[in-house]
Amino acid sequence: MSHEDDLDLKSLDEISMNLPSKEGSSRSPESGGEGLFTGGLFFGSSNTAQIKLTALETFVNSAVRNCSFTELITDILLAIMNAIPSEAASVLEVDSEKNSLFFRCSAGRASDVLNGFVFPLGKGIAGQALNSRRPVIVDNAEENKVHLKAIGDAVGFETSNMIAVPLIIRDKAYGVLELLNRAGQPNFSPEDVDMASYLCEMAVKVIELRMMIAWEK
């Protein structure tokens, strides 16, 4: 086995975080039988656990398939968007040389025209999430003074509500995940924020894995 193969298996084992299999999952005694508990992790309700597992399977499969880095990030974005239904979503990446954020990939409405947009690091809701290194939830984007409404105006997309989650790799800011306009609900919920935060935490492990593999070649 090559060193690269060994890196794949070791890193993927860390990413899986002892995820429950259909045979190995169990009810949490602390939850009164309402959740899944395995490997020291509580996954919440059975439905929540299944949503997480579906997304994580996509992450791992994308990490080892032959695809470009942008395709990997797009797969991750679509998996999170599927877990938390939204009208649109983006991953913004830090360009440290230009001290800016750019759209690595987008999905949903108006996504095909966002890739050319760049804005200063620290600006907007994405900048707020990066500066605080905490998720930001916005219930009324039109009244939020930090929200960069000009981008939506330029592409013909009206943001009503959103979540921004920082993507941190080894204590360094990689970028931000944004989910725009919750589908099926008036606003994003605290549970949506928890789900997005968890999936982003797992996503950065996959992104780091791909970077490590690239560095080894």
C-alpha positions in Angstrom: 0.0 0.0 0.0 1.3 3.4 -0.9 1.8 6.2 1.6 -1.1 8.1 -0.1 -3.4 5.1 0.3 -2.4 4.9 4.0 -3.2 8.6 4.4 -6.6 8.1 2.8 -7.6 5.3 5.2 -6.3 7.0 8.3 -7.9 10.3 7.5 -11.2 8.8 6.5 -11.3 6.9 9.8 -11.0 10.2 11.6 -13.7 11.7 9.5 -16.1 8.9 10.2 -15.9 9.7 13.9 -17.3 6.2 14.7 -20.5 7.0 12.9 -23.4 4.6 13.7 -24.1 1.8 11.3 -27.5 0.3 10.9 -26.4 -2.6 13.1 -24.3 -0.7 15.6 -26.5 2.3 16.5 -28.3 2.4 19.8 -30.7 4.5 21.8 -29.2 7.1 24.1 -30.2 6.3 27.8 -30.1 10.1 28.5 -32.5 10.9 25.8 -35.4 8.7 27.0 -35.0 6.6 23.8 -35.5 9.5 21.4 -32.0 9.5 19.8 -29.1 7.6 18.5 -25.9 7.3 20.6 -22.7 5.7 19.4 -19.0 6.2 19.8 -19.5 8.9 22.4 -21.6 11.0 20.0 -25.3 11.8 20.4 -27.0 12.2 17.0 -30.4 13.5 18.2 -33.6 12.0 16.8 -33.5 9.1 14.3 -34.4 11.5 11.5 -31.7 13.9 12.4 -29.1 11.1 12.6 -30.1 9.9 9.2 -29.8 13.3 7.7 -26.3 13.6 9.1 -25.3 10.2 7.9 -26.5 10.8 4.4 -24.5 14.0 4.2 -21.4 12.4 5.7 -21.5 9.6 3.3 -21.5 12.1 0.5 -18.5 13.9 2.1 -16.5 10.7 2.3 -17.4 9.4 -1.1 -16.4 12.8 -2.7 -13.2 12.9 -0.8 -11.8 9.7 -2.4 -13.3 10.0 -5.9 -11.4 11.5 -8.8 -12.7 15.1 -9.0 -11.4 18.6 -8.9 -11.2 20.6 -5.7 -14.1 22.8 -6.8 -16.2 19.7 -7.6 -15.5 18.4 -4.1 -16.6 21.7 -2.5 -19.7 21.7 -4.6 -20.6 18.1 -3.5 -20.2 19.2 0.1 -22.3 22.3 -0.5 -25.1 20.3 -2.1 -25.1 17.7 0.6 -25.5 20.4 3.3 -28.1 22.2 1.2 -30.0 18.9 1.0 -29.8 18.4 4.8 -31.1 22.0 5.4 -33.3 22.9 2.5 -32.6 26.4 1.2 -33.2 28.4 -1.9 -29.5 29.1 -2.4 -26.2 28.4 -0.9 -22.5 29.2 -1.3 -19.1 28.5 -0.1 -16.9 31.6 0.1 -13.2 31.1 0.3 -10.5 33.4 1.8 -7.9 34.8 -0.6 -5.2 35.8 1.9 -3.1 37.5 -0.8 -5.9 39.9 -1.8 -7.4 40.0 1.7 -10.8 39.2 0.2 -13.5 36.5 0.0 -14.6 35.0 -3.3 -17.3 32.5 -4.3 -15.7 29.1 -4.6 -19.0 27.5 -5.6 -22.8 28.3 -5.4 -26.0 26.4 -5.8 -29.7 27.3 -6.2 -31.2 30.5 -7.5 -28.8 33.0 -9.2 -25.8 30.7 -8.5 -24.5 30.8 -12.1 -23.7 34.5 -11.8 -22.1 34.7 -8.4 -18.7 33.2 -9.2 -17.2 36.5 -10.4 -18.0 38.4 -7.2 -15.3 39.3 -4.7 -15.6 41.5 -1.6 -13.2 42.6 1.2 -12.5 40.2 4.0 -14.4 41.0 7.1 -17.4 42.5 5.2 -20.9 41.2 5.2 -22.5 38.4 7.2 -19.8 36.1 5.9 -17.1 38.4 7.3 -19.0 38.7 10.6 -19.0 34.9 10.9 -15.3 34.7 10.1 -14.4 37.5 12.5 -16.3 35.9 15.4 -15.6 32.3 14.3 -19.2 31.5 15.3 -22.3 30.8 13.2 -24.4 33.8 12.4 -28.2 33.5 11.9 -30.2 36.4 10.3 -34.0 36.4 10.4 -34.5 39.6 8.4 -31.7 40.3 6.0 -33.3 43.4 4.6 -33.0 45.2 7.9 -29.6 43.9 8.8 -27.0 46.6 8.3 -24.1 44.2 7.9 -25.8 42.2 5.0 -24.3 43.1 1.6 -27.5 43.7 -0.2 -25.7 45.0 -3.3 -24.7 41.5 -4.3 -28.3 40.2 -4.2 -29.4 43.3 -6.1 -26.8 42.7 -8.8 -27.8 39.1 -9.4 -31.6 39.6 -8.9 -31.8 37.6 -5.7 -33.6 38.8 -2.6 -32.3 37.3 0.7 -34.9 37.1 3.4 -33.0 35.0 6.0 -29.7 33.2 6.2 -27.1 31.2 8.1 -23.3 31.8 7.8 -21.0 29.3 9.3 -17.2 29.8 9.4 -15.0 27.0 8.0 -11.9 26.7 10.1 -9.0 24.3 9.3 -6.3 23.9 11.9 -7.2 27.2 13.5 -7.0 29.1 10.2 -9.9 30.6 8.3 -10.6 28.7 5.1 -13.9 30.3 4.3 -17.6 30.5 5.1 -20.7 28.4 4.2 -23.8 30.5 3.6 -27.4 29.1 3.3 -30.0 31.6 2.0 -33.8 31.6 2.5 -34.9 28.5 4.4 -37.3 26.4 2.3 -40.4 25.0 3.9 -40.1 27.2 7.0 -40.3 31.0 7.7 -36.8 31.1 9.1 -33.8 29.0 9.9 -34.1 27.4 13.4 -31.6 26.9 16.1 -31.7 23.2 15.1 -30.7 24.2 11.6 -27.7 26.1 13.0 -26.7 23.1 15.0 -27.0 20.9 11.9 -25.0 23.3 9.7 -22.3 23.7 12.4 -21.9 20.0 12.8 -21.8 19.3 9.0 -19.3 22.1 8.5 -17.1 20.7 11.2 -17.0 17.4 9.3 -16.7 19.1 6.0 -13.4 20.8 6.9 -11.9 17.5 7.8 -12.7 16.3 4.2 -11.3 19.6 2.8 -8.1 19.2 4.9 -7.8 15.6 3.7 -7.9 16.7 0.1 -5.3 19.3 0.7 -3.0 16.8 2.5 -3.3 14.4 -0.5 -2.5 17.2 -2.9 0.6 18.2 -0.8 1.8 14.6 -0.9 1.8 14.4 -4.7 
